[in-house]
Amino acid sequence: MEREEKGKSSWWRRLTQQKEVESDREIDVTLSELRQAIHEYEQTLPKGVNRTVLLDDTQEIDTKRLKHHLSGVPKQRFYMSKETFHIVPEEERDVIYEMDQVQRALDLYMDEEKKLPLRKFQDALQLDLTRLREGGYLKTLPTRPYYVVDETLIVSLEPKESNS
């Protein structure tokens, strides 16, 4: 009897360990592939839960949770903005922290002022970051420009392409 139980547990252990090894295969992924996997993952979440459940305290994406939507676990580390869902590779992670600050500043400014803090004489909807800083909405002045994408008031590093 003891032998049967021992045989069962080793059979079960071999089966489960084999699956783990197969699915934890390290792979290289592109940002596009990662975005698609995150989108697919988000479709499986309960209503009201979004993709930020994939983030840890440093806003790193837990890519192991995406292994079923990719063909393995990405070798690279990726980070995502909690406010805009913008994804960057590890070496650009400072961008997402700054982007989150700018998004929160814009949201507060809009709540209080009821208008966009845009730079004058710009075709693109470029934010006037100096106005946000001087108004106390930003602690530090960002080094890169930010733009408003559309009526959703989401900030972006790239201006929206005009269709004219």
TIFIVEX-633405 format. One record per residue: residue in one letter; x, y, z of N, C-alpha, C in turn. Coordinates in steps of 0.1 Angstrom, whole numbers, plus 5000, padded with zeros to 4 digits. Each point is the difference from the previous one (the first is absolute). Layout:
N
AXYZXYZXYZ ...
//
This chain:
164
M500849885000499250125000500950135000 E501049995008500950125001500650024986 R500449894994500650014987499150074989 E498749965001499050064990499950155002 E499950055012499950145003501350074995 K501149945003501350064996500050014984 G499649904994499950004985499150104995 K498950025006499050104996500650145001 S500650035011500650145002501150034991 S500849904997501150034990499550014986 W499049934997499350014987499450144999 W499350055010499450135000501150114999 R501049985008501150105001500750014986 R500249894993500650004987499150074990 L498849985001499050064990499950155002 T499950055013499950145003501350074997 Q501149945004501350074998500350014985 Q499649904992500350004986499250124993 K498850025004499250114995500650145004 E500450015012500650135004501350034992 V500849904998501250024992499750044986 E499049934994499750044986499450144999 S499150045009499450134999500950125005 D501049975007500950105005501250024991 R499949964987501150014991500250154997 E501250055001500350144998500050034985 I499450114997499950054986500350154999 D500350044987500150144997498650054995 V499550115005498850054994500150154996 T499250044991500050144996498950075008 L500150135001498950085007498649974994 S500049984987498749974993499449875005 E500949895001499549875005499650015014 L500750085008499750015014498650075002 R499850114992498850075001498849914996 Q500249924990498949904996499849905011 A501049955006499849905011499350075012 I500350125003499450075011498550024997 H499750044987498650024996499249875001 E500649894996499449875001499749965015 Y501150035008499949975014498850085007 E500050134996499050095006498549954996 Q499949944989498749954996499549885009 T500949945007499749895009499750045014 L500250135003499850055013498550035003 P499649995013498650045003499850144997 K498750034998499650144997500450095011 G500550124996500550105010501549985004 V500649904995501449975003500850034988 N501150085001500850034988501449955000 R500750034990501449944998501050055011 T499750095008500950045011500249895010 V499249905000500249895010501349934996 L500550024988501349944996501250065006 L499850125006501150085005500449985015 D501350005002500450005014500250145005 D500650025012500150135006500950104992 T500949944992500950094992499450024986 Q498849944997499350014988500649914989 E500849905005500549904990498949904997 I499949964987498949914996500549865004 D499149925006500249865004499849924987 T501049984992499949944988499749855001 K500349945012499749865002498549974999 R499250105003498549994999499550004986 L500950044991499750014986500449884991 K500749905007500649904992499149914992 H498750005004499049934992499650074988 H500350134999499650094989501250024991 L501249965005501250004992500549864999 S501149984994500549864998501049975011 G500050085011500949985011500150135009 V501050015008500250125008501150094994 P499650134998501050094994501350015008 K501150004993501350025007500150145005 Q499550104992500150145004499050035011 R500350125006499150055010499350124994 F498750025003499250114995499350065011 Y499750134998499350085010498850074994 M499050035008498850064994499550125009 S499550104993499450115007498749965006 K499750035012498749975007498950094994 E500450124996499050104996499749994985 T501049974992499750004985500249864993 F500549915008500349864995501150004990 H500850104999501250014991501049905005 I500549924990501049895004501450034994 V501049985009501450034995500949895005 P501149984993501049905005500750065012 E500749915007500650045013500850125000 E500850024989501050114999499350134999 E498750004997499250134999499050025011 R500149925011498950005010499850145006 D501050095001499850135006498950084992 V499849964988498950074992498749985006 I499749885004498649975005499750075013 Y501050015009499850085012499750144998 E500850064991499850144996498650024993 M499749904991498750014993498849995010 D500149925010498949995010499950135007 Q501150075003499950125007499450114991 V500350004987499450104991498549974999 Q499749874999498549974998499250045012 R500649985012499350045013499950155000 A501050074996500050155000499050054991 L499949944988499050054990498649975005 D499849895006498649975006499650105011 L501050035009499750105010499750144994 Y500950034991499850134993498650024994 M499749894993498650004993498950015010 D500149935011499050005010499850145006 E501150075002500050145006499750114990 E500749994989500050114990499049994989 K499649884997499049964990500450044986 K501450004997500550034987501449934999 L500449974988501349944997501250095002 P501049965006501250095001500949974988 L499650064989500849974987501050124998 R501149964993500950104996499450084989 K500350134999499450094990500849984987 F499350024989500550004987500549864996 Q499449905004500449864997498849944992 D500349934989499049924993499649885008 A501149935005499749885008499550045014 L499349925007499550035013501149975010 Q501050095000501149995009499750075013 L500249925011499850065014501050115003 D499550105007500950105005500449965014 L501249925001500449945012500550115010 T500550114995500450115009498850055008 R498850024993498850045007499649905011 L500149874997499749905009500950005012 R501350034998501050015010499850125009 E499850124993499850125008498750005008 G499049934995498749995007500049905011 G501149935002500249915011499449864997 Y499849974988499449874996501249904997 L501150054997501249914998501150055010 K500749905006501150035009501250044992 T500349934990501250034991499550014986 L500850084992499750024986500549894992 P499249934993500549894991500950054989 T500949914996501050034990499549984986 R498949934998499549974987498650064998 P499650034988498750054998498949895001 Y498850045004498849915001498950074992 Y499249914995498850044992498849945005 V498850064997498749945002499649934988 V499649885001499749914988498650044994 D499050015009498750034994499150045012 E498749994998499050055010500149915013 T500749895000500149925012501050065010 L500850104995501050085007501149915005 I500449904993501149915003501350074995 V501050005008501250064995500949904993 S500850054991500849924991501350074997 L501049924997501350064996500050044985 E499049964993499950034986498850084997 P500050104992498850084996499149914992 K498750025001499149934991500250044986 E500049904991500150044986498850064995 S500150114993498850074994499749934987 N498750004997499549944988499850114989 S500650115001499750114990501049994989 
//
